[in-house]
Amino acid sequence: ARGVLSEVAGNISVDALSSGKFYHFIRCGSTAVTLEIALQVEPTIVIVNEEVKNGKQSLTEIVKSIAEQILKRRDEFGLNSGVILLSDGLVENGLVQTEILKSEIAHLRKAFKVRTEAELLLGGSSSSSTATIISGSSTNLLADRTTSSASQLSSDAAGSSAGAAGPPAQNKNPGLSPASRE
């Protein structure tokens, strides 16, 4: 599986460089897999759960950091494309604010039956977290749990395995980026 993912990530990386138009986000799996792929592909940015959790970064800080690095590459080197590798479960397990959000939601789910009531009562950081997360993912966080009490956030609501930053595209094959289908 690692070999196939490395090959796909490598192909996406070459496509990103040749098109010069898109930043591709690739969700790789565990931290070990993400780092192994990073050694082989040499991506623009690598973000793993442990770094985020230890640094206590918020989702907003991560997005801001990515945006700053993208702008720096454009301004200093004239590069408008690249590859960003992400550990699987980054939003679900890497962010401290997600743990707070899950705890608040679990408490509110016990007290309220209607989701909109619970959404209105979320605290400051949790409220801004749900605003930052894609609306479908926020709905999944507030929705019923799986049998293991896990949210359904990681089931493609957080994004496909590979996608391009830019205008959203219907990606029926998560292994292909919009640029490679043209």
N, C-alpha and C positions, 0 to 999 in steps of 0.2 A: 504494500500500500504506500509506503514511504517513497519508493522508487517512482510509482505512478504519479503521486502528488508532486514530487520533485520535477518530473518531466513536464507536467501540466503547468506548474508554477514557472518553470524555465521558459516554456512556450509563451506564456502570458507576458513574462518579462521582456522577451525579445519583441513581442507584438507591441508592448508599451513603448519601447525605445524606437521601434521603426515608425509607429504612427505619430509619436510625439504629441498626442492629444489627450491622453487619458491617464489617470492614476487608477490602478487596479488594486482592490482590497481582496486579499486571499486569506480565508479562515483555514488554518492548517491542522488543528487538533491540539494535542497536549503541548506543553512548553517544550518538551524534549523534541517532539516532531517539528515544531515551529523553528527551533534553533538549528536542527539538522538541515531543514530546507533552506534556512537563511544562509548557512555555510555554502550550500551548493549554488544558490540562485543569486546571492549578493543583492538583496532588495534595497530599496530606498530607505525604508523604515521597518523596524521590527518592534512589535509591542506584545509582551508576554504578561500573563496574569500576575506572576510573582513580583515583577518590577512595579506594576501598577498598584498592587496591594501593599507592598512594602513602602512605596512612595506616597501612599494614601492619596493618589490622584483621583479627581472627580472626572466624570465623563466629559464635562465641559473643558477641563484642563487638557485632557487627552486630545480632544478635537482641536482646541486652540494650538496645541503643540504641533499637531499634524499640519494644520493650516500654515503656521509660521514656517515650518520646514519646506512646505511646498512653495511658498512665496520666496523664501531664500534661494531655493534651487532655480526658480524662474529669474529672479533678479540678478544673482551672481553668475549663473552658468547658462541661462537661456533655455533651461530644460522645463518642459511643460508636461512631462509624463514620468511615471515610475510605478513601482510595486510596493505595496505595504502589506506585510505579513502580520496576521493577528492570531493569537492563541484562541482556540475554541473555548467558549465559556467566559470570554473577557468581561462582558457586561453582566452575565449571570453570577460569576464567581470571583472576579478580580476586583470589582469596585466595592469599597467600604460602604458607599452610599447605597448600593444595591442591597447589602445585608440589612441596613437600617430600613430601607423601603420594604423589603420582604417581611421584616418583623412587624412594622406598622400595619401592613396589609393583612397579615395573619391575624393580628389583634382586631382590626376593623371588620374583617370577614366574620369573626365570631359574633360581633355586636350588631352588624347590619346585613340585611339580606340584599339590598339594592346597591349595585356598584356605584351609581352616581353619588349616593350619600357618602360612601366610603371615600371616594375621590375628593370630595369637598373637605374632608376632615384630615387629609394628609398634612404632615408637618412641612416646614419650609424646605429643607433639602430634599425630602421625598417628593414634594410637589414639583419642584424644579426638575428633579430626575425624570418624572413621568412626562414632563413637557419636553425634555431633551430627547427622550427615547421615541422612536417611531411610534405613531399612534396605534398601530396594530399590535406592537409589542407591549405598549402600556395596557391595552385591553387584555392581552394574554397574562400579564402580571396580576391583573385584578380578577381574572377569570378563575374558574374552578381549577384546582390542582390536579396533578396526575396522582396515581395511587401512592407514589413515594413522596408526596407533598411538594414536588418540584414544580416550578412554573413552566409553562410551555414556551418560554422565550426563545430557546435555542432551536426550535423546530422551524427554521426558515423565516421566522418573523424578524429575526435579527439581521437578516440579509442572506443572500445566496453565498455559496462557497467562494465564488469569484464574481466580482462585478466592477464596473467602472464608475468612478466619481464623475458626476456630470448629470445630464438629463436622465431621468429614470427610464429604463427600457424593460420591456417584458422579456425576461430571460428564461425561456423554457428549458434550456440546457445549462445548468449552473457551471459546467466546465468550460463554456464558451463565453467570452466577453462580448459586448456589443461591437467592439471594433473588429473582432475576428470573424463575425458573421457577415460583414459587409463585402 
